Amino acid sequence: MAKRGQAAVFIIIGLIMAVSFILLGTANKENTSKLEPETENVRIDDSNIRAFAQFCVDTLAKNAVFYLGFVGGNLKNDVFPQFFHYDRFYRIPYYYYEGNSLILTEEGFKNLVLAKYMNENLRKCTNNFKAFENLRIVDSSARTTVEMSDDEVAFNVKYPVSINRGFQVKNLEPNYKAVVNVRLKEIIQIAQKIVENEVVKDRYIHWDYLTDVSNNNYNITAYTEDDNTIIYRVIDLENEIEKEPYIFQFGNKIKVKE
């Protein structure tokens, strides 16, 4: 009887242990299943935040190239010292002014206009990431370098962003890139050549050179305006920004002999 009693006790203990393992296993599965969606949400949130920043980089890259071509940039402080004004909102920079060249080098266009526009406006675009209400997101100022090839302008942006969740801080990959398809490198060279010709002799428009440029799938025109000004407009017929042909224009003011 004692042995049977001991056996019964062992069986009961075994059942209790078996049930305990089953319950523990079930609890672990439930906890795992509860944690997995949360982990997935975190991953999606991080991806969305970075995609939002990339959208701003892409948009600002296009804007930077557009504004450079159309009005000489859109910066807090003007890079060019002289402008031809159509009205108080619409003005075009002078690249040549009464005997003096005001045009920038390629490096100047890249660093002083394009990269600077990105750096000035990226944090304005992301707007403290207010679109993501339930997260504490901290960002730092962007640092941008710009490269030009024959048919594109590439913006390489370093933009540090971190996500704070309680005691956890996640640093997002800070490197972003945006590419704008436009022949800006060659267009700048065209503008530089026009200015170079006018520094030597500004009494007439060099139509022979403009004709040569047009043969490379550009539409280039020269308009005479008031105040001894010629407005040159170069249109890239091979590339568009937001479904509009890319326009690059500037003014040259002829020096009047006294």
C-alpha positions in Angstrom: 0.0 0.0 0.0 2.8 2.4 0.8 4.4 1.7 -2.6 1.1 2.3 -4.3 0.7 5.6 -2.4 4.2 6.7 -3.3 3.5 5.9 -7.0 0.2 7.8 -6.9 2.1 10.8 -5.4 4.7 10.6 -8.1 2.1 10.4 -10.8 0.3 13.5 -9.4 3.6 15.4 -9.2 4.4 14.3 -12.8 1.0 15.6 -14.0 1.5 18.9 -12.2 4.9 19.3 -13.8 3.6 18.4 -17.3 0.7 20.8 -17.0 3.1 23.5 -15.8 5.4 23.0 -18.8 2.4 23.1 -21.2 1.1 26.4 -19.6 4.6 27.8 -19.6 5.0 26.9 -23.3 1.6 28.4 -24.1 2.5 31.6 -22.2 5.8 31.9 -24.1 4.0 31.5 -27.4 1.5 34.2 -26.5 4.2 36.5 -25.3 6.1 35.9 -28.5 3.1 36.5 -30.6 2.3 39.7 -28.7 5.9 40.9 -29.1 6.2 40.2 -32.9 3.6 42.7 -34.1 5.2 45.4 -31.8 8.6 44.7 -33.3 7.1 44.8 -36.8 5.5 48.2 -36.0 8.8 49.6 -34.8 10.4 48.4 -38.0 7.7 50.0 -40.1 7.9 53.3 -38.2 11.6 53.5 -38.7 11.2 52.8 -42.4 8.5 55.4 -42.7 10.5 58.0 -41.0 13.5 57.5 -43.3 11.2 57.4 -46.3 9.8 60.7 -45.2 13.2 62.2 -45.0 14.2 60.8 -48.4 11.0 62.4 -49.9 12.2 65.8 -48.6 15.7 65.2 -50.0 14.3 64.3 -53.4 11.9 67.3 -53.5 14.5 69.8 -52.4 17.1 68.5 -54.9 14.6 69.2 -57.7 13.8 72.6 -56.2 17.5 73.5 -55.8 18.2 72.8 -59.5 15.0 74.5 -60.7 15.6 77.7 -58.7 19.2 77.9 -59.7 18.3 77.9 -63.4 15.2 80.1 -63.2 16.2 82.8 -60.7 19.8 82.1 -59.7 18.8 80.2 -56.5 16.4 80.7 -53.6 18.6 81.3 -50.5 18.5 83.4 -47.4 21.3 85.5 -48.7 21.8 86.1 -52.4 25.0 84.7 -54.0 24.9 87.0 -56.9 25.4 90.8 -56.3 23.3 92.1 -59.2 19.9 91.2 -60.6 17.6 92.3 -63.4 14.2 92.9 -61.9 10.9 92.3 -63.8 9.1 93.0 -60.6 9.8 92.7 -56.9 9.1 88.9 -57.0 10.7 87.9 -60.3 14.3 88.7 -61.0 17.2 87.1 -62.9 20.8 87.3 -61.8 23.5 89.1 -63.9 26.4 86.9 -64.8 28.1 89.7 -66.7 27.8 93.3 -65.6 29.3 96.2 -67.5 32.6 94.6 -68.3 32.9 92.3 -65.2 32.2 88.6 -65.0 29.9 87.7 -62.0 29.4 84.0 -63.0 30.4 81.3 -60.5 32.7 78.4 -61.1 31.2 74.9 -61.3 32.3 74.4 -57.7 30.7 77.7 -56.7 27.4 76.6 -58.2 27.6 73.2 -56.5 28.6 74.5 -53.0 27.2 78.0 -52.7 23.9 77.5 -54.4 22.8 73.8 -54.7 24.3 72.3 -51.5 23.5 75.4 -49.5 19.8 75.2 -50.6 19.6 71.7 -49.4 21.2 72.4 -46.1 19.0 75.5 -45.4 15.7 73.8 -46.2 15.9 70.1 -45.2 14.9 70.6 -41.6 12.2 73.0 -42.6 10.8 70.3 -44.9 10.8 67.5 -42.2 9.4 70.1 -39.7 10.6 68.3 -36.6 8.9 65.2 -37.8 5.6 66.4 -36.4 3.8 64.0 -38.8 4.9 61.2 -36.4 3.0 62.3 -33.3 3.8 59.5 -30.9 7.5 59.4 -31.3 10.3 61.7 -30.1 12.5 62.3 -33.0 15.7 64.4 -32.9 17.5 65.6 -36.0 20.7 67.6 -36.7 21.7 70.0 -39.5 22.3 68.4 -42.9 25.6 68.4 -44.7 25.5 68.1 -48.5 27.9 67.6 -51.3 26.9 67.9 -54.9 28.4 66.1 -57.9 27.7 66.8 -61.6 28.1 64.4 -64.5 27.2 65.0 -68.2 23.5 64.2 -67.7 22.7 64.4 -64.0 23.2 66.3 -60.7 23.7 64.1 -57.6 23.0 65.3 -54.1 24.8 63.4 -51.3 23.2 64.3 -48.0 24.3 63.4 -44.5 21.3 64.0 -42.2 21.5 62.5 -38.7 18.1 61.5 -37.3 17.5 59.5 -34.0 14.3 58.0 -32.6 13.9 58.0 -28.8 11.6 55.4 -27.3 11.9 55.6 -23.6 15.4 54.4 -22.7 16.1 53.2 -26.2 17.6 55.4 -28.9 17.7 54.3 -32.5 20.0 56.2 -35.0 18.8 56.0 -38.5 21.1 55.5 -41.4 22.1 59.1 -42.1 23.2 59.0 -45.7 20.7 60.0 -48.4 21.1 60.5 -52.1 18.9 62.3 -54.7 19.6 62.5 -58.5 18.2 65.1 -60.8 18.4 64.3 -64.5 19.5 67.5 -66.2 22.6 68.6 -68.2 23.5 71.3 -65.8 27.2 70.7 -66.0 27.2 71.5 -69.7 24.7 74.3 -69.4 27.0 76.1 -66.9 29.9 75.7 -69.4 27.7 77.3 -72.0 26.9 80.2 -69.8 30.6 80.6 -68.9 31.5 80.7 -72.6 28.8 83.4 -73.3 30.2 85.5 -70.5 33.8 85.0 -71.6 32.9 86.2 -75.1 31.2 89.3 -73.7 34.0 90.2 -71.5 36.1 90.4 -74.6 33.4 92.1 -76.8 29.9 92.8 -75.5 28.6 95.0 -78.3 26.8 92.2 -80.0 25.2 88.8 -79.4 27.4 85.9 -80.5 24.8 84.1 -82.6 27.3 81.8 -84.2 28.1 80.2 -80.8 24.4 80.1 -79.9 23.7 78.3 -83.1 26.3 75.7 -82.3 24.8 75.1 -78.9 21.3 74.7 -80.4 22.6 71.8 -82.5 23.2 69.8 -79.2 19.5 69.6 -78.5 19.2 72.9 -76.6 16.8 75.8 -77.3 18.8 78.9 -76.6 17.6 82.5 -77.1 18.7 86.0 -76.3 16.2 88.7 -75.4 17.0 92.4 -75.3 15.5 94.2 -72.3 15.6 97.6 -70.7 18.7 99.0 -69.1 21.1 97.7 -71.7 20.4 94.1 -70.6 20.3 90.9 -72.6 18.6 87.9 -71.0 19.9 84.5 -72.2 17.7 81.5 -71.8 18.9 77.9 -72.3 16.3 75.1 -72.4 17.4 71.5 -72.0 15.2 69.7 -74.5 16.3 66.3 -73.3 15.3 66.6 -69.6 12.4 67.8 -67.5 11.7 68.7 -63.9 8.1 68.0 -62.9 7.1 67.5 -66.5 8.5 70.9 -67.6 11.7 71.3 -69.7 14.6 72.6 -67.7 15.2 76.3 -68.1 18.4 78.1 -67.2 18.5 81.9 -67.6 20.7 84.8 -66.7 21.3 88.4 -67.6 24.3 90.3 -69.1 24.4 94.1 -68.9 26.3 95.8 -71.6 28.8 98.4 -70.7 27.8 101.8 -72.3 30.6 104.0 -73.5 30.5 107.5 -72.1 
